[in-house]
Amino acid sequence: MAGIWFAALISALALRCSARADLAVYGITDNPVLFSQQSFDILIAGGGTAGVALATRLAATTSLNIGIIEAGDLIQPGQNALVDTPALTGQSFTNPNLSWGFTTSPQAHVGTRTLDYPRGKMIGGSSGLNSMAWVRPPRQELDVWQRLGISSRWSWDALLPYMMKTENVSLGDSSAFPGSIHPSGYDSNVQGRTGPIRVGYDNTFSVQRPYIQSILNAGASLNQDPENGTNIGVSNSQHSVNDLTGNRSYATTGYLLQNQGLRNLLVLKQAMVSKVNFTKTPAGILNATGLEYSVGGTIYCATASREVVLSMGVLQTPQILELSGIGNKTLLQSLGITTLVDAPTVGENFQDHVSVPTTFLLKDPAPLTLDALEFNSSFAIEQQQQYLDNHTGFFTMLPTYSYHPIQTFFSQDVPKLIDDTRAELENRLMSPFQKLQAEIQLEWLQNFGIGQIEMAPFSGGIPGLPVPLESGRSYISIVAFAQHPFSRGSVHARSQSILDSPIFNPNIFDFDFDRTMLSMGIELAQLIAGTAPLSDLIETIVNPSPGSDLESYTTTTLGLEYNGIGTASLGPQNSGGIVSDDLIVYGTSNLRVVDASVIPLHLSSHIQSVVYAIAEQVTV
């Protein structure tokens, strides 16, 4: 009886996986059967930042039939303030309707803490969840990829046209930013004006204005052209915010909803991709033929005549590769998965920025901050109305980011830091690819054009730190982010099921260097807070409390910046790369990875503008 049941199941599965007629429907659907009956040229697993950008560009510029399978739902503009409203960024991180809610494994070097790692679970992915920071990396950090054996196709000069192609930059108010001599650093030669993602500048500063003056007085430089390949110093940061609405601009609003009438694009929402299906050529090369996905416990298949693309992000792309038989043979065997391509570095090389917060209590009467939205109801109503009427005010407020080499504030510490880190590296067993990465990072420590510490002021207190916030009081928080940690983590499948979250070990503080960077970040935050004019507004430092142990404080409060990269890296196969210069997975003829997983070495910037550019370049 069991044999008959199993044969019937296989027969039904084969029926669902067979090729169908030409694409007959388009737009967005939640019907898995209807989707499986279409004839696609290209199937994309994951309708996130890169997946949506890639799909809509291909559909708009070719006659190819494109399908996307996305686990999340469509969030319409105006439907959810947690997605739309800039000042509410972060409140969606633990919302199961918007975020996957991933957590790390216990971290050995930070007291076995586990950390949350939000990833967008919606059409648009993490572009609908992130901090909206629109910061380009330095030219040097993209050009150095060629030393890793990667084509100049991914150099600064090659990617710049695609970074411009994705953006529509609106001019800011030059008078709003201290020290500015022209509109917020706008340079028409390197900034796009016609792209789908609207990008703007902050126009509300609160305590950020004295903060900016203080960090400049403390020794930082003013950068009035941060988008032109050098982001060192303080600038009026750009964000992916639509100045016409005051709302987030992201892959859904910018790309998909502007193109949902395309008759060769179909998006299946609320369906979970579980596997890539393959055939094998006589030469032993895998040919991706489609995707297996599930809805409500039922498995379906969709076929692609040309290509399959993985755009599931830095955690789930390597998981799907492993579930599909591409990964470390030993790991796959332990999970009972047949190995199709033995690729030991799938899921390795994870990198992210690490952060530590500080908070300072402001003197009364204090400048208005985001705290006032919590305890001053009349102010909150006034600001809500301002946001609705003219799309400005505190509900649009986001931080200003700045990037600094260590030498700007800690020049005397650099030689010892390099010597100590080099000695630590010599005692590590590392692959040639890892050694080359480490050597580049050591060189960067002596490079005044590479930011090692990112600083960001937040107009308000950060809850959940060791010393709680006082109700009815106002704060400024300053967060430091280490941009080039030496630690490397990993992401691997936990079981044969995509429904089981991957084992995610970012391996925080595996190198002492990373902890030192955050200690310097705390010192820098205190230096800024102790410099006029900001110092005139501050009553006391709250976190870390005076006299507290900084190492213990850092261990307790550190976080990740959610800019993860590297788990399906670009690079030569013999060096541990997973994808070629064309982003084709080694060992396959037509399986491509298009997301942040392919970035091989971290950037001193937020990554969304680069991820969009990667997708834009692939469409050419």
C-alpha positions as CSV (number, residue, x, y, z in Angstrom):
1,M,0.0,0.0,0.0
2,A,2.8,2.4,0.9
3,G,4.5,1.6,-2.4
4,I,1.3,2.5,-4.4
5,W,1.0,5.7,-2.4
6,F,4.7,6.6,-3.1
7,A,4.3,5.8,-6.8
8,A,1.2,8.0,-7.0
9,L,3.1,10.9,-5.3
10,I,6.0,10.6,-7.7
11,S,3.6,10.6,-10.7
12,A,1.8,13.7,-9.4
13,L,5.1,15.4,-8.8
14,A,6.3,14.6,-12.3
15,L,3.1,16.1,-13.7
16,R,3.6,19.3,-11.8
17,C,7.2,19.5,-13.0
18,S,6.6,19.0,-16.7
19,A,6.8,21.9,-19.2
20,R,3.7,23.9,-20.0
21,A,2.3,26.3,-22.6
22,D,3.5,29.8,-23.2
23,L,3.1,32.4,-20.5
24,A,-0.6,33.0,-20.3
25,V,-0.9,35.2,-17.2
26,Y,1.2,38.0,-15.8
27,G,1.4,40.2,-12.7
28,I,1.4,38.9,-9.2
29,T,-0.4,35.7,-8.1
30,D,-0.6,33.4,-5.1
31,N,-1.8,30.4,-7.2
32,P,1.0,27.8,-7.2
33,V,-0.7,25.6,-9.7
34,L,-1.2,28.4,-12.2
35,F,2.4,29.4,-11.8
36,S,3.6,25.9,-12.4
37,Q,1.7,25.7,-15.7
38,Q,3.5,28.6,-17.3
39,S,6.5,28.4,-19.7
40,F,9.4,30.5,-18.3
41,D,12.7,31.3,-19.9
42,I,14.2,32.4,-16.7
43,L,13.1,31.6,-13.1
44,I,14.3,33.6,-10.2
45,A,14.3,32.2,-6.6
46,G,13.7,35.2,-4.3
47,G,11.8,38.4,-5.0
48,G,14.1,40.6,-2.9
49,T,16.3,43.6,-3.7
50,A,18.3,42.0,-6.5
51,G,15.7,39.5,-7.7
52,V,13.0,42.1,-8.4
53,A,15.4,44.5,-10.0
54,L,16.8,41.8,-12.3
55,A,13.4,40.4,-13.2
56,T,11.7,43.7,-14.1
57,R,14.7,44.9,-16.1
58,L,14.8,41.7,-18.1
59,A,11.1,41.7,-18.7
60,A,11.1,45.3,-19.7
61,T,14.0,45.0,-22.2
62,T,13.6,41.5,-23.6
63,S,10.8,39.2,-24.8
64,L,11.9,36.6,-22.3
65,N,9.3,35.1,-20.0
66,I,10.4,35.8,-16.4
67,G,9.1,34.2,-13.2
68,I,9.8,35.0,-9.6
69,I,9.0,32.8,-6.6
70,E,8.9,34.8,-3.3
71,A,8.1,33.5,0.1
72,G,6.7,36.8,1.4
73,D,3.7,38.9,0.5
74,L,3.2,42.1,-1.5
75,I,3.1,45.2,0.7
76,Q,1.3,47.9,-1.2
77,P,2.3,51.6,-0.7
78,G,0.4,53.0,2.3
79,Q,-0.5,49.5,3.6
80,N,2.1,49.2,6.3
81,A,3.8,52.2,8.1
82,L,6.6,49.9,9.4
83,V,7.7,49.5,5.8
84,D,7.0,53.0,4.5
85,T,8.0,55.4,7.3
86,P,11.7,56.2,7.7
87,A,11.6,57.0,11.4
88,L,10.0,53.6,12.1
89,T,12.9,51.7,10.7
90,G,13.8,48.8,13.0
91,Q,10.3,48.2,14.3
92,S,9.7,45.7,11.6
93,F,12.8,43.6,12.4
94,T,10.9,41.2,14.7
95,N,7.6,41.3,12.8
96,P,7.1,37.7,11.4
97,N,5.0,39.1,8.6
98,L,7.9,41.2,7.3
99,S,11.0,39.5,8.6
100,W,12.4,36.0,8.6
101,G,13.5,36.3,12.2
102,F,16.8,34.5,11.8
103,T,19.1,34.1,14.8
104,T,22.8,33.3,15.0
105,S,24.2,30.3,16.7
106,P,25.7,30.9,20.2
107,Q,28.7,33.1,19.7
108,A,31.7,31.7,21.5
109,H,33.6,35.0,21.8
110,V,30.7,37.0,23.2
111,G,29.5,34.9,26.1
112,T,27.5,32.5,23.9
113,R,25.1,35.2,23.0
114,T,22.7,34.6,20.1
115,L,21.9,37.6,18.0
116,D,18.8,38.4,15.9
117,Y,19.4,38.8,12.2
118,P,16.4,40.3,10.4
119,R,16.0,39.7,6.7
120,G,13.1,41.0,4.6
121,K,10.3,38.5,4.1
122,M,8.2,40.3,1.5
123,I,8.4,41.2,-2.2
124,G,11.3,43.6,-2.2
125,G,13.1,41.6,0.5
126,S,15.5,43.5,2.7
127,S,15.2,46.7,0.6
128,G,11.8,47.0,2.4
129,L,13.4,46.4,5.8
130,N,16.8,48.1,5.9
131,S,17.8,51.5,7.1
132,M,17.5,53.0,3.6
133,A,21.2,54.1,3.7
134,W,22.4,54.9,0.2
135,V,26.1,55.0,0.5
136,R,28.6,54.0,-2.2
137,P,31.9,52.2,-1.3
138,P,35.3,53.7,-2.1
139,R,36.7,53.1,-5.6
140,Q,39.6,51.3,-4.1
141,E,37.4,48.7,-2.4
142,L,35.8,47.6,-5.7
143,D,39.0,47.8,-7.7
144,V,40.9,45.5,-5.3
145,W,38.6,42.6,-6.3
146,Q,40.9,42.2,-9.4
147,R,43.7,41.1,-7.0
148,L,41.4,38.3,-5.9
149,G,41.3,37.1,-9.5
150,I,38.0,38.7,-10.4
151,S,37.4,40.5,-13.7
152,S,37.5,44.2,-14.1
153,R,33.8,43.8,-15.0
154,W,33.2,44.4,-11.3
155,S,35.5,47.4,-10.9
156,W,34.4,50.9,-9.8
157,D,34.4,52.2,-13.4
158,A,32.4,49.2,-14.6
159,L,29.8,49.3,-11.8
160,L,29.4,53.1,-11.7
161,P,27.0,53.3,-14.7
162,Y,24.8,50.7,-13.0
163,M,24.8,52.4,-9.6
164,M,23.7,55.5,-11.5
165,K,21.1,53.6,-13.5
166,T,19.2,52.4,-10.5
167,E,18.9,55.8,-8.8
168,N,16.9,59.0,-9.2
169,V,18.6,61.5,-6.9
170,S,16.7,64.6,-5.8
171,L,18.6,67.7,-4.7
172,G,18.8,68.5,-1.0
173,D,18.8,71.8,0.9
174,S,22.4,72.9,1.1
175,S,21.6,75.2,4.0
176,A,20.5,72.3,6.2
177,F,23.9,70.7,6.4
178,P,26.7,72.5,8.3
179,G,29.7,73.4,6.2
180,S,28.0,72.6,2.9
181,I,28.9,74.9,0.0
182,H,26.7,73.3,-2.7
183,P,23.5,71.2,-2.7
184,S,24.3,68.3,-0.3
185,G,27.3,67.0,-2.3
186,Y,25.2,66.5,-5.5
187,D,27.4,65.8,-8.5
188,S,25.4,65.3,-11.7
189,N,28.4,63.5,-13.3
190,V,28.2,60.5,-11.0
191,Q,24.6,60.5,-9.8
192,G,21.6,59.2,-11.6
193,R,18.4,61.2,-12.2
194,T,16.2,58.7,-14.1
195,G,16.4,55.5,-12.2
196,P,13.6,53.6,-10.4
197,I,14.9,54.1,-6.8
198,R,14.3,57.6,-5.6
199,V,17.1,58.9,-3.4
200,G,17.2,62.0,-1.3
201,Y,19.0,63.9,1.5
202,D,17.9,64.5,5.0
203,N,16.2,67.8,5.7
204,T,15.5,67.4,9.4
205,F,18.5,67.2,11.8
206,S,17.6,67.9,15.4
207,V,20.7,67.1,17.5
208,Q,22.4,65.8,14.4
209,R,23.4,69.4,13.5
210,P,25.5,70.0,16.6
211,Y,26.8,66.4,16.3
212,I,28.1,67.2,12.8
213,Q,29.7,70.3,14.0
214,S,31.3,68.5,16.9
215,I,32.8,65.6,14.9
216,L,34.3,68.1,12.5
217,N,35.7,70.1,15.4
218,A,37.1,66.8,16.8
219,G,39.2,66.3,13.6
220,A,37.0,64.6,11.0
221,S,36.9,66.0,7.5
222,L,33.9,67.3,5.5
223,N,33.3,65.3,2.3
224,Q,31.2,67.2,-0.2
225,D,31.5,64.6,-3.0
226,P,31.1,61.2,-1.2
227,E,29.5,59.4,-4.2
228,N,32.5,59.9,-6.5
229,G,34.7,57.1,-5.2
230,T,35.9,58.5,-1.9
231,N,33.5,58.3,1.1
232,I,35.9,59.3,3.8
233,G,34.7,62.0,6.2
234,V,31.3,63.5,7.1
235,S,28.7,64.1,4.4
236,N,24.9,64.6,4.2
237,S,24.0,61.0,3.7
238,Q,21.7,59.9,1.0
239,H,18.8,57.5,1.7
240,S,16.4,55.6,-0.5
241,V,13.4,57.9,0.4
242,N,11.0,59.3,-2.1
243,D,10.9,63.0,-1.5
244,L,7.5,63.2,-3.2
245,T,5.9,61.0,-0.5
246,G,8.4,60.9,2.4
247,N,8.2,57.1,2.2
248,R,10.7,54.4,1.6
249,S,11.7,53.8,-2.0
250,Y,12.6,50.2,-2.6
251,A,12.5,47.3,-5.1
252,T,8.8,46.9,-4.9
253,T,7.7,50.5,-5.4
254,G,10.6,51.5,-7.7
255,Y,10.9,48.4,-10.0
256,L,8.0,46.0,-9.6
257,L,4.9,48.2,-9.2
258,Q,6.0,50.4,-12.1
259,N,6.2,47.3,-14.3
260,Q,3.5,44.9,-13.1
261,G,1.7,45.4,-16.4
262,L,4.5,43.7,-18.3
263,R,3.0,40.6,-20.0
264,N,6.2,38.5,-19.7
265,L,6.6,38.8,-15.9
266,L,4.8,36.7,-13.3
267,V,5.5,36.8,-9.6
268,L,4.3,34.0,-7.3
269,K,4.1,35.2,-3.7
270,Q,3.9,33.2,-0.5
271,A,5.7,30.2,-1.9
272,M,8.9,28.7,-0.6
273,V,11.6,27.6,-3.0
274,S,13.1,24.4,-1.7
275,K,15.4,23.1,-4.4
276,V,16.9,23.7,-7.9
277,N,16.3,20.8,-10.3
278,F,19.0,19.7,-12.7
279,T,19.8,17.5,-15.6
280,K,23.4,16.5,-16.4
281,T,25.2,16.9,-19.7
282,P,27.3,14.1,-21.2
283,A,30.3,16.2,-20.0
284,G,29.1,16.1,-16.4
285,I,28.0,19.7,-16.3
286,L,24.7,20.4,-14.4
287,N,22.0,22.2,-16.4
288,A,19.4,23.9,-14.2
289,T,15.9,23.1,-15.5
290,G,13.7,24.7,-12.9
291,L,12.7,25.2,-9.2
292,E,10.9,23.1,-6.7
293,Y,8.7,25.1,-4.3
294,S,6.1,24.4,-1.7
295,V,2.8,26.0,-0.6
296,G,0.8,24.7,2.3
297,G,2.9,21.5,2.4
298,T,2.3,20.6,-1.3
299,I,5.4,20.5,-3.6
300,Y,5.2,22.1,-7.0
301,C,7.7,22.6,-9.8
302,A,8.2,25.3,-12.4
303,T,10.5,24.9,-15.4
304,A,12.9,27.3,-17.1
305,S,14.2,26.8,-20.6
306,R,17.2,29.1,-20.2
307,E,18.4,30.0,-16.7
308,V,17.7,29.7,-13.0
309,V,18.8,32.5,-10.8
310,L,19.2,32.4,-7.0
311,S,18.5,35.7,-5.3
312,M,17.6,34.5,-1.8
313,G,20.2,36.5,0.1
314,V,23.3,35.9,2.0
315,L,21.7,33.3,4.3
316,Q,19.3,31.4,2.1
317,T,21.2,31.3,-1.2
318,P,23.9,29.0,0.2
319,Q,21.2,27.0,2.0
320,I,19.4,26.4,-1.3
321,L,22.7,25.5,-3.1
322,E,23.4,22.9,-0.4
323,L,19.8,21.5,-0.5
324,S,20.2,21.2,-4.3
325,G,23.4,19.2,-4.0
326,I,26.1,21.9,-4.4
327,G,28.3,22.3,-1.4
328,N,30.8,20.6,0.9
329,K,30.5,16.9,0.2
330,T,31.1,15.9,3.8
331,L,28.4,18.2,5.1
332,L,25.9,17.1,2.4
333,Q,26.5,13.4,3.2
334,S,25.9,14.1,6.9
335,L,22.5,15.5,5.9
336,G,21.6,12.7,3.5
337,I,21.9,15.0,0.4
338,T,23.4,13.6,-2.8
339,T,26.4,15.6,-3.8
340,L,26.2,17.0,-7.4
341,V,29.1,19.5,-7.1
342,D,31.6,19.3,-4.3
343,A,32.1,22.9,-3.5
344,P,33.6,23.2,0.1
345,T,33.3,27.0,0.3
346,V,29.6,27.3,-0.2
347,G,28.3,29.1,2.8
348,E,31.8,30.1,4.0
349,N,33.3,33.6,3.9
350,F,30.4,35.3,5.7
351,Q,31.3,38.9,6.6
352,D,29.3,41.7,8.2
353,H,30.0,45.0,10.0
354,V,29.8,44.8,13.8
355,S,28.5,47.6,15.9
356,V,28.4,49.0,19.4
357,P,26.0,51.8,20.7
358,T,26.5,54.6,23.1
359,T,23.8,56.9,24.6
360,F,24.0,60.3,26.1
361,L,21.3,62.1,28.2
362,L,20.5,65.6,27.0
363,K,20.1,68.6,29.4
364,D,16.7,70.0,29.9
365,P,15.3,71.9,28.2
366,A,16.5,69.5,25.4
367,P,16.3,69.8,21.7
368,L,13.4,67.8,20.3
369,T,14.4,64.3,19.4
370,L,12.6,61.1,18.3
371,D,12.1,60.4,22.0
372,A,9.5,63.2,22.0
373,L,7.3,61.1,19.7
374,E,6.9,58.7,22.6
375,F,6.2,61.1,25.5
376,N,4.8,64.3,23.9
377,S,1.5,63.4,22.3
378,S,0.9,66.9,20.8
379,F,4.3,66.9,19.2
380,A,3.7,63.4,17.8
381,I,0.3,64.5,16.3
382,E,1.9,67.7,14.8
383,Q,4.7,65.7,13.3
384,Q,2.4,63.1,11.9
385,Q,0.4,65.8,10.2
386,Q,3.5,67.4,8.8
387,Y,4.6,64.1,7.4
388,L,1.2,63.6,5.7
389,D,1.0,67.1,4.5
390,N,4.4,67.8,3.0
391,H,6.4,64.6,3.6
392,T,9.0,66.2,5.9
393,G,9.7,66.3,9.7
394,F,10.7,63.9,12.3
395,F,9.0,60.9,10.7
396,T,11.4,61.2,7.8
397,M,14.5,61.5,10.0
398,L,17.4,59.1,9.4
399,P,21.1,59.1,10.6
400,T,24.0,60.8,8.9
401,Y,26.8,58.3,8.3
402,S,30.5,59.1,8.2
403,Y,33.6,57.0,7.5
404,H,37.0,57.3,9.1
405,P,40.4,55.7,8.8
406,I,41.9,54.9,12.2
407,Q,44.6,57.5,11.6
408,T,42.1,60.4,11.9
409,F,41.7,59.8,15.6
410,F,44.0,57.0,16.7
411,S,47.2,57.4,14.6
412,Q,49.5,56.4,17.4
413,D,47.8,53.0,17.8
414,V,48.0,51.9,14.1
415,P,51.6,50.3,14.1
416,K,50.9,48.1,17.1
417,L,47.4,47.2,15.8
418,I,49.0,46.0,12.5
419,D,51.7,44.1,14.3
420,D,49.3,42.3,16.7
421,T,46.9,41.4,13.9
422,R,49.7,40.1,11.6
423,A,50.9,37.9,14.5
424,E,47.4,36.6,15.0
425,L,47.1,35.8,11.3
426,E,50.3,33.9,11.3
427,N,48.9,31.4,13.8
428,R,45.8,30.7,11.8
429,L,45.2,28.0,9.2
430,M,43.9,29.9,6.2
431,S,43.2,29.2,2.6
432,P,45.2,31.2,-0.1
433,F,42.0,33.2,-0.7
434,Q,41.6,34.1,3.0
435,K,45.3,35.0,3.3
436,L,45.1,37.4,0.3
437,Q,42.0,39.0,1.8
438,A,43.8,39.4,5.1
439,E,46.8,40.9,3.4
440,I,44.6,43.4,1.6
441,Q,42.9,44.4,4.9
442,L,46.3,44.9,6.6
443,E,47.3,47.2,3.8
444,W,44.0,49.1,4.2
445,L,44.9,49.9,7.8
446,Q,47.6,52.1,6.5
447,N,45.4,53.6,3.8
448,F,43.9,57.0,4.6
449,G,41.3,56.4,1.8
450,I,39.7,53.4,3.5
451,G,37.2,53.8,6.3
452,Q,37.7,51.4,9.2
453,I,35.0,53.0,11.5
454,E,31.6,54.2,10.5
455,M,29.9,56.6,12.9
456,A,26.1,57.3,13.0
457,P,24.2,59.6,15.3
458,F,20.6,58.7,16.2
459,S,18.3,61.4,17.4
460,G,17.0,59.6,20.4
461,G,17.8,56.9,22.9
462,I,18.3,53.2,22.1
463,P,16.2,50.9,24.4
464,G,17.5,47.6,25.8
465,L,21.0,48.7,26.9
466,P,22.3,48.1,30.4
467,V,21.2,51.4,31.8
468,P,17.5,51.9,30.9
469,L,16.2,55.2,29.4
470,E,14.3,57.6,31.6
471,S,10.7,58.3,30.5
472,G,10.1,61.8,29.4
473,R,13.8,62.6,28.8
474,S,15.7,63.1,25.5
475,Y,18.9,61.5,24.3
476,I,21.4,61.3,21.5
477,S,22.8,57.9,20.6
478,I,26.0,57.4,18.7
479,V,26.7,54.0,17.1
480,A,30.1,52.9,15.9
481,F,30.4,50.2,13.2
482,A,33.7,48.3,12.4
483,Q,33.8,48.2,8.6
484,H,36.5,45.5,7.9
485,P,36.4,42.8,10.5
486,F,39.0,40.0,10.1
487,S,36.5,37.4,11.4
488,R,34.8,35.1,8.9
489,G,31.6,33.2,9.6
490,S,29.5,30.6,7.8
491,V,26.0,29.7,6.9
492,H,24.9,26.0,6.3
493,A,21.8,24.0,5.9
494,R,20.5,22.5,9.1
495,S,18.6,19.7,7.5
496,Q,17.2,18.6,4.1
497,S,14.3,21.1,4.6
498,I,14.3,24.7,3.6
499,L,11.8,25.2,6.4
500,D,14.5,24.7,8.9
501,S,16.5,27.9,9.3
502,P,20.2,27.5,8.4
503,I,22.9,27.2,11.0
504,F,24.3,30.7,11.0
505,N,27.6,31.4,12.7
506,P,29.0,34.9,12.0
507,N,31.9,34.0,14.3
508,I,31.9,37.4,15.9
509,F,35.3,38.5,17.5
510,D,37.2,35.5,16.2
511,F,39.9,38.1,15.8
512,D,40.9,40.5,18.6
513,F,41.2,43.3,15.9
514,D,37.4,43.4,15.6
515,R,36.9,44.0,19.3
516,T,39.6,46.7,19.3
517,M,37.7,48.5,16.5
518,L,34.6,48.7,18.6
519,S,36.5,49.9,21.6
520,M,37.9,52.7,19.5
521,G,34.4,53.4,18.3
522,I,33.3,53.9,21.9
523,E,36.2,56.2,22.5
524,L,35.4,58.2,19.4
525,A,31.7,58.5,20.4
526,Q,32.8,59.9,23.8
527,L,35.3,62.3,22.1
528,I,32.5,63.7,19.8
529,A,30.1,64.0,22.7
530,G,32.8,65.8,24.7
531,T,33.4,68.4,21.9
532,A,31.5,71.6,21.5
533,P,28.8,72.4,20.5
534,L,27.3,68.9,21.2
535,S,29.0,68.8,24.7
536,D,27.0,71.9,25.7
537,L,23.8,69.9,25.3
538,I,24.8,66.7,27.1
539,E,24.1,66.1,30.8
540,T,25.9,62.8,31.1
541,I,26.9,59.6,29.3
542,V,24.4,56.8,30.1
543,N,25.7,53.8,28.1
544,P,28.3,52.7,28.8
545,S,28.0,53.9,32.3
546,P,31.0,55.8,33.7
547,G,33.5,53.3,35.1
548,S,32.0,50.3,33.5
549,D,34.2,47.6,31.9
550,L,34.2,48.4,28.2
551,E,35.0,44.8,27.1
552,S,32.0,43.5,29.1
553,Y,29.8,46.3,27.8
554,T,30.8,45.6,24.2
555,T,30.2,41.9,24.6
556,T,26.7,42.6,26.0
557,T,25.6,45.3,23.5
558,L,27.3,44.6,20.2
559,G,25.2,43.9,17.1
560,L,25.5,43.3,13.4
561,E,24.7,45.9,10.8
562,Y,22.8,43.5,8.6
563,N,25.0,44.1,5.6
564,G,26.0,40.4,5.2
565,I,28.0,39.3,2.2
566,G,30.3,36.6,0.8
567,T,28.6,33.2,1.2
568,A,28.6,32.4,-2.6
569,S,31.6,34.5,-3.5
570,L,32.9,35.7,-6.8
571,G,36.4,34.4,-7.5
572,P,38.4,31.7,-9.3
573,Q,37.2,28.2,-8.5
574,N,40.6,27.1,-7.5
575,S,40.7,29.9,-4.9
576,G,37.4,29.0,-3.3
577,G,35.1,31.1,-5.5
578,I,31.6,29.8,-6.0
579,V,30.5,31.9,-9.0
580,S,32.4,33.0,-12.1
581,D,32.7,36.5,-13.4
582,D,29.3,36.0,-15.1
583,L,27.9,34.9,-11.7
584,I,27.4,31.3,-13.0
585,V,27.8,28.7,-10.3
586,Y,30.9,26.6,-11.0
587,G,29.9,23.1,-12.2
588,T,26.7,24.3,-13.8
589,S,25.9,25.8,-17.2
590,N,23.1,28.1,-16.3
591,L,22.6,28.5,-12.5
592,R,23.4,32.1,-11.5
593,V,23.6,33.8,-8.2
594,V,22.6,37.5,-8.1
595,D,22.5,39.0,-4.6
596,A,24.9,40.1,-1.9
597,S,26.3,36.6,-1.5
598,V,28.6,37.1,-4.4
599,I,30.5,40.1,-2.9
600,P,33.9,38.6,-1.9
601,L,35.3,41.2,0.5
602,H,33.4,43.7,2.6
603,L,33.0,47.4,1.8
604,S,33.1,50.4,4.0
605,S,29.5,51.4,3.1
606,H,26.0,50.1,3.2
607,I,25.5,47.7,0.4
608,Q,22.1,48.1,-1.2
609,S,23.2,50.5,-3.9
610,V,25.9,47.9,-4.9
611,V,23.4,45.0,-4.8
612,Y,21.0,46.9,-7.1
613,A,24.0,47.7,-9.4
614,I,25.0,44.0,-9.6
615,A,21.4,43.1,-10.7
616,E,21.4,45.9,-13.2
617,Q,24.7,44.8,-14.7
618,V,23.6,41.2,-15.1
619,T,20.6,42.3,-17.3
620,V,23.0,43.7,-20.0
